Amino acid sequence: MRTGYEISFEDFLRLCSDHSDESAPLLSSWFQIQIEKTRQGFLLRDNKGSEADPVKIHQAIQADPERQSTIYRVAMTLWR
């Protein structure tokens, strides 16, 4: 969905790895997943401890105009 508020998958990964304090509450609220820091970067985990697919999470955010604009505003606040 084209809204003008898209963020790339790479930017989504950057938000999760470098700005988890800002992005974690959104992901927890929207998908009941947490960001787990690792030596290699991060993992997304659901409440049962299973790994969540970042591609699918990103796609779900981009498919929802409200979520898309919210995460876009978070990113722009951090990167401007």
Backbone hydrogen bonds in HBPLUS format (Angstrom, degrees):
<---DONOR---> <-ACCEPTOR-->    atom                        ^
c    i                          cat <-CA-CA->   ^        H-A-AA   ^      H-
h    n   atom  resd res      DA  || num        DHA   H-A  angle D-A-AA Bond
n    s   type  num  typ     dist DA aas  dist angle  dist       angle   num
A0012-PHE N   A0008-SER O   2.95 MM   4  6.27 152.6  2.02 146.9 154.9     1
A0013-LEU N   A0009-PHE O   2.91 MM   4  6.24 158.0  1.96 152.0 157.4     2
A0014-ARG N   A0010-GLU O   2.97 MM   4  6.22 152.1  2.05 142.1 150.1     3
A0015-LEU N   A0011-ASP O   2.89 MM   4  6.18 152.6  1.96 148.3 155.2     4
A0016-CYS N   A0012-PHE O   3.03 MM   4  6.35 156.7  2.09 149.3 155.3     5
A0017-SER N   A0013-LEU O   2.88 MM   4  6.10 153.7  1.95 150.2 157.7     6
A0018-ASP N   A0014-ARG O   2.79 MM   4  5.53 159.8  1.83 147.0 153.6     7
A0019-HIS N   A0015-LEU O   3.06 MM   4  4.82 137.8  2.24 115.9 126.5     8
A0022-GLU N   A0019-HIS O   3.07 MM   3  5.62 137.8  2.26 112.0 122.0     9
A0023-SER N   A0019-HIS O   3.07 MM   4  6.35 160.0  2.11 152.2 158.6    10
A0024-ALA N   A0020-SER O   2.79 MM   4  5.19 158.2  1.84 138.5 143.9    11
A0027-LEU N   A0023-SER O   3.12 MM   4  6.42 168.0  2.13 161.2 164.1    12
A0028-SER N   A0024-ALA O   2.89 MM   4  5.99 158.2  1.94 155.8 162.2    13
A0029-SER N   A0025-PRO O   2.99 MM   4  6.06 159.6  2.04 142.1 147.6    14
A0030-TRP N   A0026-LEU O   2.84 MM   4  5.97 168.7  1.85 159.4 162.6    15
A0031-PHE N   A0027-LEU O   2.90 MM   4  5.53 159.8  1.94 138.3 145.0    16
A0032-GLN N   A0028-SER O   2.93 MM   4  4.27 135.0  2.13 116.4 122.6    17
A0034-GLN N   A0045-ARG O   2.73 MM  11  5.30 155.7  1.79 153.0 159.5    18
A0045-ARG N   A0034-GLN O   2.92 MM  11  5.30 161.6  1.95 148.9 155.1    19
A0036-GLU N   A0043-LEU O   2.77 MM   7  5.09 176.7  1.77 161.7 162.8    20
A0043-LEU N   A0036-GLU O   2.79 MM   7  5.09 144.9  1.91 140.3 152.2    21
A0038-THR N   A0041-GLY O   3.03 MM   3  5.01 170.1  2.04 114.1 114.8    22
A0041-GLY N   A0038-THR O   3.18 MM   3  5.01 148.9  2.28  95.4 104.7    23
A0052-ALA N   A0044-LEU O   2.64 MM   8  5.13 167.9  1.65 138.9 141.9    24
A0046-ASP N   A0050-SER O   2.84 MM   4  5.48 157.7  1.89 155.4 161.4    25
A0049-GLY N   A0046-ASP O   2.92 MM   3  5.30 162.9  1.95 116.1 121.3    26
A0057-ILE N   A0053-ASP O   3.07 MM   4  6.38 157.9  2.12 154.8 161.7    27
A0058-HIS N   A0054-PRO O   2.87 MM   4  6.00 166.8  1.89 150.3 154.0    28
A0059-GLN N   A0055-VAL O   2.92 MM   4  6.13 162.4  1.96 149.3 154.4    29
A0060-ALA N   A0056-LYS O   2.92 MM   4  6.08 154.4  1.99 143.7 150.6    30
A0061-ILE N   A0057-ILE O   3.00 MM   4  6.28 155.2  2.06 150.6 157.0    31
A0062-GLN N   A0058-HIS O   2.93 MM   4  6.19 164.7  1.96 154.5 158.7    32
A0063-ALA N   A0059-GLN O   2.96 MM   4  6.08 131.0  2.20 140.4 152.8    33
A0064-ASP N   A0061-ILE O   3.15 MM   3  5.41 158.9  2.19 108.6 115.2    34
A0068-GLN N   A0064-ASP O   2.81 MM   4  5.88 165.6  1.83 165.4 170.2    35
A0069-SER N   A0065-PRO O   2.99 MM   4  6.08 161.8  2.02 144.3 148.1    36
A0070-THR N   A0066-GLU O   3.03 MM   4  6.21 153.1  2.10 144.6 152.6    37
A0071-ILE N   A0067-ARG O   2.95 MM   4  6.18 171.7  1.96 160.7 161.0    38
A0072-TYR N   A0068-GLN O   3.02 MM   4  6.07 150.6  2.11 142.6 151.6    39
A0073-ARG N   A0069-SER O   2.96 MM   4  6.10 159.5  2.00 144.3 149.0    40
A0074-VAL N   A0070-THR O   3.08 MM   4  6.39 155.8  2.14 147.2 153.8    41
A0075-ALA N   A0071-ILE O   2.95 MM   4  6.17 164.8  1.97 147.7 151.6    42
A0076-MET N   A0072-TYR O   2.86 MM   4  6.12 166.1  1.88 158.0 161.6    43
A0077-THR N   A0073-ARG O   2.94 MM   4  6.02 151.4  2.02 144.8 152.4    44
A0078-LEU N   A0074-VAL O   3.13 MM   4  6.38 151.4  2.21 147.4 154.6    45
A0079-TRP N   A0075-ALA O   2.91 MM   4  6.05 153.3  1.98 152.9 161.0    46
A0080-ARG N   A0076-MET O   3.06 MM   4  5.60 127.6  2.34 141.0 144.8    47
